[in-house]
């Protein structure tokens, strides 16, 4: 069975209880498993998903997340599955994710599904950025993930445009700088530049404007020198 017994689901309160000083003891966990079909289902699902017998400490953490943090058993089970998919099927990571979700009030199956969809979009966005920039595989920082999601999901730039922004950054700075790339893409977004041809035209326009500006400056300097020479008293 993939969902806990409906009749065993406790009523959810909008106010979370004050956390106790410690997680439940082994005896308390056993008692809760006997009292609650939902807890018994959760512990059984944890063992099934992890493929092993879980320890008393792991059971205590799962009961704590349910009873104290107010997360439904099916949401905790989803967190277990997500953690395993990330290659982090250990209780510390599960607890870290679960506490974060509890803070975000992800306390229903629908909210959990939306959260997992969001995490998957973020994962795909960062993977595309890594591929476009030729970066080694690693976990992004929070700021890096925010930029990657913005570039792909909000601004809808293609991997080809990401690469052009990367090239512009390396040409200007000699290295890969995500904040610099963000500035390039931000300018393109504001100008409505969406294709390589538009990016090339913008670059050529900037080059022409720079050349014209330098020419005017040089002309002004020559005019100033000639004027000074013309005003010089004759000996």
N, C-alpha and C positions, 0 to 999 in steps of 0.2 A: 504494500500500500504506500502511495506516494504523498499522502496528505494526512495530518493528524486528525483524530476523531473530532468532528464538529462539536459534539456535545461536551467535549472536554476542554474546549477553548475558553480561557477565562475572559471575563469582561475587561475591556481596555479602558483605562482612565487617562484623561488628558494630562493629569498630574503624575509625574513619576515619583515613586517612593524614595525616601532618603536612603542611600546605600548603607548597608551594615558595615561594621568594622572589618569583617572578614567574609570570605566566601563560605558557603555551606560545608559542613563537615561530611565525612563519608557516610555517617549514620543518617544525617539529614538528607543527603542525596538519595539514599535507599528509601527513606520514608516518602520523599516527594515522588519517586518513581512508582511507589505502591499507591499513592494517593491520586496521582494525575496520569491519565492515559496519554495526555499530550507530552509530558515529560518522558514517560516510558517510550513513546514513539520517537522523540528527539534523540534519546540515547541510543536506541536501536539503529536509527538512520545514520548517526555519527559513526558507529562501528561499521555499518554497511558501506558508507562512502569512503571511509579511511581504509577499509579492508583489513582491519585488525581489531583486537580487543582494546578499548580505550581505558586509560588509567583512571584512578579515583580522582586525581587532580583535574584531569580533562573533563570528567563528568561534573565535577564541582563548578568548573568554569561555565559549562553549558547551562547548568541550572541557574547559576548567577545571572547570566545574560538574559535568561527567560524571566526569572522571578524578580530580579532587582532592576535590570535595565529595561524591562518591559517589551522585549522583542518576542514576537510569536515564534513558535517552534518551526513553522515552515520558512520563515525568514532566516532563522539561524541555519537551517538546513541548506538554504540557497547560498548563504555566506560560506558554509563548508565546501560546497561544490565549486564556488568561484575561487576560493583559496587553493583548492586542489588543482584547478585548471591553471592557476598561476605558478604551479610548482611549489606552493608554500602550504602544504597540508599539515601545518603544525598549529597547536592550540594558541600559541602566542599571537600568530598572525591573524587567526580567526577572531580572537578577542579584540585585537587592534581594529580590525575592520568593523566588527560588530559594535564596538563603542562609538566609532565614528558614525555609523548609520543611526545609532540610538540618538546621538546629538542632532542629527538631521531629521529626526522623527520619521525614519523609514520603518514604519511599524505595521505594514500590510504587504500582502503578496503583490498587489498592484504597484505600490511604491517601489518595492524591491526590484520588480521587473523593469521599471523605468530607470532605476539607478544602474542596473546591470547593462541596459542598452546604452546609457550615457558613458559608462566605463568602456564599453566595447568601441564606441565611436572615438573616444580619446585614444584608446590603444591603436586603432587603425590610423588615426591622424599622426601620431608620433612615429609609427612604423613607416609611413610615407615620407615624413621629414627625414628620418634616418637614411632611407634609401636615396632620396633626392640629393642629400648632402654627402653621401658616402661615409656616414658616421658609424662607429662601432656600436653594436647593440648594447644598450644600457637603459636603466630606468631614468626617465626625465625628472628634473626638479619640478616643483609646482609651477614656477614661472614658465619653464620651457613647455610644459604640457598646456598651459593656458595659451601660449603663443601658437603652438602647433594646432590646437583645436580652432583657434580664431582664424588662422590662415586657410584651413581646409573646410571647416564646417560653417563659418560665418562669412568669410570673404570669398570662399569657393575658388581659390586659386588652384590651378592644376600643378602636378608635380613638375612639369616643364617650366612653369613660371617660378616655382620655388627654386629650381636649379639656376635660372637666370638671375634671381635675386642673390643666390649664393655666389655666383660668379662675380657679380657686381661688388659684393662685399669683399671677396678675396682680392679682387683687382685693386680695391681702394685701401684695404687694411693689411693684406698679406696673410689673413687668417680667417677662420670661420667664426663669426660672432653673431649669435642669434638675435641679440638686441639691435645690431646694425641691420641685419636682414629684415627684422620687423619694421624698421624705419623705411626701408626701401619698399616693402610691400604696402605699408601704410600710405605712402605717397602714391603708389600705383592705384590703390583702392580709391583714394580721394579723387584722382584724375580719371578714373574709369578705364585704366589700362588693364586689359584682360588677355592680350595675346602677345606672342613674341614680336610680331611686327610693330605693334603699338609701343612696346618697350624699346625697340630699336629706334623708332622715330623719336621718341621722347629723349633718348640718349643723344641722338644726333642733333636734336634741337638745342639741348643743353650745351653741347660742344660748340655749335655755331654762336650761341649767345655769349659763351665764355670768350671765344675768339674775337667776337665783335667788341666785347667789353675791354679786352686787353688792347685791341687796336686803338680804341678811343683813348684809353689811358696813355698809350705811347704817343699818340698824336697830340694830346694835351701837353705832355711833357716837352715835346719838340717845340710846340708853339710858345710855351713859357720860356724855354731857353732862348729861342730866337728873339723874343720880346726883350728879354734881359740884355742880350747882346746889342739889340738895336738901341736900347736906352743908355748904353754905356758911353760915357763922355769920350770924345776923341782926344787923343794926346797930341 
